[in-house]
Amino acid sequence: MNKQELIDKAIEKFGGRFPERFGTPMLHYLPDMRSDYWPYYLRTEMLGPSTDASFVCSQEQFNKRARELGWINGYKWGVEYPTNGKKPDLPDDVLVDILIDSPIEHASGWLKEAKTVGSRAWKNGVIEAFRIVDERHKPVDTTYLETPAKEPVPDLNSWYDYEQQKAIADTPPHDTECEYSYSDFIGWKRCKYIGINSHGSKRFAVIFDSDKKEYLNPKVCSELKFRPLDHATRGKELERKKFVDFVTDLLYKHCCATKGELRDGAEKLFELGFKLPENCNE
């Protein structure tokens, strides 16, 4: 790792702010040192050169490189930060985009026009987040803002409709841990569905009973029912989300409260047992 890479990594590690512990203006790299700032080691100029740590940069060099990378007072250009009801530690003339949630104006989302930090009222609870968009602080390289493409994660339980609580396919994928039932009398039992064993026109399910630790006698697929192990918990989560989203959006049109506050109230109503009527349209 060269000197420039060490400086850049230090800047990322400390969030664009030079670590002013003990008021030290010099930053060294000491791989063997265990401290709050490991592997970066702070030392003053008057201590002289270190024999066991390589010099990284001075505070002036650190701050200069941080500005080149888009950092200003611990905030990075273009990155979204929550306000937590407080004005950010930025100069008043810095341009920012803001995310608002105003129950009075029934407005929410990112405002289209950027404004300076000093022209905003930060303590009224309306501004939820901000990001620096001032061209004076924009770094040359902004690839850190690009979201890497994610490989789609296959849903192994796509054979089951959690909302309707019923199987879409006759059988789950091969080698699936699930529950099976062939009679309302015996209820549901845990198993591992192995696959299909066909004899002529009939299809038999090969099932390993997880409780008895043995294979069941082959049963005709059409006589069996299957469901995922998490059918109850995941179904409940979907029901909760549908209820909370519906109630929050409905009340937001008529109440002077933030969506966060309304969502908390909707969550409590669901926990108390309230449900949406079956014919309720979203």
N, C-alpha and C positions, 0 to 999 in steps of 0.2 A: 504494500500500500504506500503510494507516494505522498508527499507533503500536502498537495492539493486535496487529495482524497481524505486525508486525516482531518483537514480543516472542515471540509464539507460534511463529513460524518459528525464532527463535533458540533457544528451548527445545527444539524438535524436533532442530535441528541439533546441539546439544551434549548430547543425551540427558538432559535434565532437570537437568544439573549446570552451575552457573555456571562458565565457563572462568576459572580463577584463575591464568592465566599472568601472571607478574610481580606477582601479588597485587593486581591492579587491580580496584577495586569498581565501575567504570562501564563500560557497554557502549554503543558508538556504531555507526552504520551508515555505511559508506563504500564506495559501489559501485565506485569506481575503484581501491581498494587491493587488491593481490595479496599475500595472506599465508595462513598456516595456517587462519585463521578468516575468510577472505574470504567475504562482504562485511562481516562484523562486526569492529569495531575496538575494542580495549580501551584505555582511558586512565584515568589517576588524576584525582581531583578537583583535586589541586593543580596540574595542568597547565592548568586553566582551561577555559572553553568552547572548542570547536573551531570554526574558521571553515569547514572543508571537510567536516565529518561531522555528521550529525544525531544527537542524543542519543536512545538507545533506552530504557534503564532502568538503575537501580542494581542492585547484587547483591541487595539486600533485595526490590526489586520483582520481580526475576527469580524468586527462590525462592518468593515468595508466589504468583505466577501459576503456577509449575510445580506447586505443591501443588494448586492448583485444577484443574489438568489431569490430576491423578492420578499425578504423579511423586513418588517418594520415594527419595532417594539414588541417582538414576540408573536406577531401575526404574519402569516404568509399570504401573499397576493393571490386572490381568487379562491381561497379556501374558506368554507363556511364555518363560522364560529357562533355558538349560542351566546346571548347577551346576559342571561340570568338576571335581567332587570337592571343591569349596570352599564354605564357608558364605557366603551373600550378605551384602553390607554393608548390613544392615537392622537396626533396633532389635529386640531380643529379643521384644517384645510384639506384633509385627506378625503377623497371621494370614495363612497361606499354604496353598495346595494344593500337594501334591507328587506327582511322577511317580516311581514306583519300579520297580526290576528286581531282585528278590531271588531268587537261585537257591536259597538255603537254604530259604526258605518257599515257593518255586515261585509267587511272586506278582509280578505286573507290572501297570502301569496307574496311573491317578490314584486316590489314596485318597479315599474318600467323605467323610471328616471332616477339616476344616481344623484345623491346629494352629499354635501360635506358632513363630516362628523359633528361639527359645531352647530349645524342647522337642525339637528334632530333632538327630539325630547326622548331621552333614553330611559327615564325612570317611571314612565306611566304604564309599563307592562305590556304595551302594544307591540313593541319591536322584539321579536323572538330570536332573530339571528341576523348576521351581517357578513359581508365579504368585501375585501378591498378590491376596487376596480380602477383605481387611479393609475393612469398610464405612466406617470412619473416613477412608479415603483414596480412596474411590470418587468419581470425578468425576461431574458432572451429565451430561455428554455421553460416552457410551461407544460411539458409533457406529464408532469406529476399530477395535473388536473384530469388527465384522461383516465377513465375507468376501464381497466382491462376487461376484455370480453370473457365472460364466464361460460364454461362448458355447461350445457343444460344437464341438470341432475335428473336422471330418470326416476319417476315415481314408481317404486316397486309395488305399491298398492293401487295402481291405476285400474285394477280389475274390480275395485270396490267403490261404490258411491257412498261416501260418508254422510252426505247431507240427507240422502234418502234411506240410508242404512240398509242397503241391499247390494248384492253382488251384481256386477255388470256382465262378467264372464262366468261360464259354467264352473270353471276351476281356476285356482290361482296359478301363478307361474311355478315351474318346477322347483323343487327344493325350497319351498316357502314355509316358514314357521307361521302357523295360523290356528284357527279353531274350526272344528267340523261338527256337524250334527246330521243324523239320519232319522231322528225322531224327536218330536217335541217332548216325549216322555223322558228321554235320557238327557236332554238339554245339550249344552255345548261342551266339547272337550278339546284340550290342546293337542296339537299334532304337528307333524311335518309332512306336507304333501309332497310326495316323491315324483309322481307323474301318472301317465296313462298306460294301461296294459290292455290292448284291444284283442278281442276274440270274435272273429266274424264281424257282425254288425254292431256288437255291443262294446262299449268303452267302460273299462273298470278303473277305478281310482286306486292307486297304490299309496297307502297311508301308514305312517309310523306313529303309533300312539305315544306321546311324550310322557304320559303318566305311567302307563303299563310297561313302557320300554319294549314294545313288540310291534310287529306288523299286524295290521288288521286283515281279516279275511277280505278279499277283493269285493268292493261294492260298486254297483252300477252308478256312474257319475250323476245321472239324472235324479237319483234318489238321495243325493247328498247336498248339503248346504255348507258354504265356507264363509268365514269372515276374518279380517285381520285381528291381530292381538290388541291393537290400539283402537278398535272400532268405537268403543265407548268414549274414551278421552278425547280422541280427535273429532268425533261427532259433536261432543259438547263444546269444543273450541270453536267449531264452525257456527254452532247455534249462538254462542256468546258473541262472536264477531258480528254476525248478522243483526242481532238485537242491538248491540252497542252502536254500530254504524247508523242504523235506522233512527234510533232515538236521538242520537247526537245531531244528525243532520236535520231532523224535524224540529228540535228545540232551538237550534242555532238560528232558524228563521224568525223566531219570536222572542228570544231571550237576549238580554244584554250581558252575556258571559262568554268567556273564551271557549273554544272547542275542547281544550284540555280539561277545563272545569266541568263542562257538560259530559264529557266522556267518563270522567270519574264518577259522576252521578249515575250515568247509565250502567256502569259496571256494578255499582251497589244495588241498583234495582234488579239486575239479573241475578245477583247473589241472593236477593230476598225471594226469588222465585217467580218474578214477573217474566212473561213470555209474549212473543208476538202472536196475534191471532193467525190461524192457518190461512185465511184469505187476505192477509196483509200484503199489499203490493210494495215492492222496494222503490 
